[in-house]
Amino acid sequence: MTALPPVVEAWHRVVESRDRDLLRSLVADDCVFRSPAVHAPQEGKRLTLGYLSAALVVLGPTLTYHRELFGEDSAVLEFTATLDGLEVHGVDLVRWDTDGRIVDFTVMVRPLRGLEKLVELMRAQLEGRG
């Protein structure tokens, strides 16, 4: 079995603890976040932290990673979560720099009903209604 890359280990600690300081230290200043619900990439640390923090609240209670594939500077993390009784199945595509900071984070989610529920809950969280 291959050892987890340090960035992936740190990401799992963030998911388990929802530690905002650890998350902040893990994300590069020029990180780009790609949402399954927003067409344009969200550029910069502030926006990335906003989306990832909201996702940890929305998905966090039931978020489970099942399969992980690693490269030298990237990973594909397959997950499921349950949102209001709907199972969401997705992948996180994560790329990091030589300093071990995330520079690109893309989320893909299915099925459509699950994505629609995720968008609804994320919108509420991002707008402070969550």
C-alpha positions as CSV (number, residue, x, y, z in Angstrom):
1,M,0.0,0.0,0.0
2,T,1.3,3.4,-1.0
3,A,1.7,6.0,1.8
4,L,-0.7,9.0,1.6
5,P,1.0,12.2,0.3
6,P,1.4,14.7,3.1
7,V,-1.1,17.1,1.5
8,V,-3.8,14.4,1.4
9,E,-3.1,13.5,5.0
10,A,-3.5,17.1,5.9
11,W,-6.7,17.4,3.9
12,H,-8.1,14.4,5.8
13,R,-7.2,16.0,9.1
14,V,-9.1,19.2,7.9
15,V,-12.2,17.1,7.0
16,E,-12.1,15.3,10.3
17,S,-11.5,18.3,12.5
18,R,-12.8,21.2,10.4
19,D,-9.8,23.1,11.6
20,R,-9.9,26.5,9.8
21,D,-6.3,27.3,10.6
22,L,-5.0,24.0,9.2
23,L,-7.2,24.6,6.1
24,R,-5.8,28.1,5.7
25,S,-2.2,26.8,5.9
26,L,-2.9,24.1,3.3
27,V,-4.3,26.4,0.6
28,A,-1.9,28.5,-1.6
29,D,-2.5,32.2,-2.1
30,D,-3.1,31.7,-5.8
31,C,-5.3,28.6,-5.5
32,V,-8.1,28.1,-8.0
33,F,-11.4,26.4,-6.9
34,R,-13.7,24.8,-9.5
35,S,-17.2,24.2,-8.3
36,P,-19.7,21.8,-9.9
37,A,-22.3,24.5,-9.7
38,V,-20.3,27.6,-10.8
39,H,-19.1,28.0,-14.4
40,A,-16.2,30.3,-13.7
41,P,-13.1,29.2,-11.7
42,Q,-13.0,30.9,-8.3
43,E,-9.5,32.3,-8.1
44,G,-7.5,33.1,-4.9
45,K,-7.2,31.9,-1.4
46,R,-10.1,33.8,0.0
47,L,-12.7,32.4,-2.4
48,T,-11.2,28.9,-2.2
49,L,-11.4,29.0,1.6
50,G,-15.0,30.2,1.5
51,Y,-16.1,27.4,-0.7
52,L,-14.1,24.7,1.1
53,S,-15.2,25.9,4.5
54,A,-18.9,25.9,3.4
55,A,-18.5,22.4,1.9
56,L,-17.1,21.1,5.1
57,V,-20.2,22.3,6.9
58,V,-22.6,21.0,4.3
59,L,-20.9,17.7,3.4
60,G,-18.8,17.2,6.5
61,P,-21.1,15.2,8.8
62,T,-21.5,12.4,6.3
63,L,-18.5,12.9,4.0
64,T,-16.7,9.6,3.4
65,Y,-13.7,9.0,1.2
66,H,-13.7,5.6,-0.5
67,R,-10.9,5.5,-3.1
68,E,-7.9,7.7,-3.7
69,L,-5.5,7.8,-6.6
70,F,-2.2,9.7,-6.3
71,G,0.4,11.3,-8.6
72,E,3.5,13.2,-7.7
73,D,1.6,16.5,-7.3
74,S,-2.0,15.5,-7.5
75,A,-4.8,13.2,-6.2
76,V,-8.3,12.1,-7.1
77,L,-10.3,11.5,-4.0
78,E,-13.7,9.7,-4.5
79,F,-16.3,10.4,-1.9
80,T,-20.0,10.0,-0.9
81,A,-22.1,12.1,1.4
82,T,-25.8,12.1,2.3
83,L,-27.7,15.4,2.0
84,D,-31.3,15.4,3.3
85,G,-31.6,11.8,2.4
86,L,-30.0,12.1,-1.1
87,E,-26.7,10.3,-1.6
88,V,-24.1,12.4,-3.4
89,H,-21.2,10.7,-5.2
90,G,-18.3,12.7,-6.3
91,V,-14.6,13.3,-6.7
92,D,-12.2,15.9,-5.6
93,L,-9.3,16.6,-8.0
94,V,-6.5,18.2,-6.0
95,R,-3.2,19.5,-7.2
96,W,-0.4,21.0,-5.0
97,D,2.8,22.8,-5.4
98,T,6.3,21.9,-4.2
99,D,5.7,23.6,-0.9
100,G,2.8,21.2,-0.2
101,R,0.0,23.8,-0.6
102,I,-3.1,23.2,-2.7
103,V,-3.1,25.2,-5.9
104,D,-6.1,23.7,-7.6
105,F,-9.2,22.0,-6.2
106,T,-12.0,20.8,-8.5
107,V,-15.1,19.1,-7.3
108,M,-17.4,17.0,-9.5
109,V,-20.7,15.6,-8.2
110,R,-23.5,13.3,-9.4
111,P,-26.4,12.6,-9.7
112,L,-28.2,15.7,-10.8
113,R,-30.7,15.6,-7.9
114,G,-27.8,15.4,-5.5
115,L,-26.0,18.2,-7.2
116,E,-29.1,20.4,-7.0
117,K,-29.4,19.7,-3.2
118,L,-25.7,20.4,-2.8
119,V,-26.1,23.7,-4.6
120,E,-29.1,24.7,-2.5
121,L,-27.3,23.9,0.8
122,M,-24.0,25.5,-0.3
123,R,-25.8,28.7,-1.4
124,A,-27.5,28.9,2.1
125,Q,-24.2,28.3,3.8
126,L,-22.3,30.9,1.7
127,E,-25.0,33.5,2.2
128,G,-24.9,32.9,6.0
129,R,-28.3,31.1,6.1
130,G,-26.9,27.6,6.7
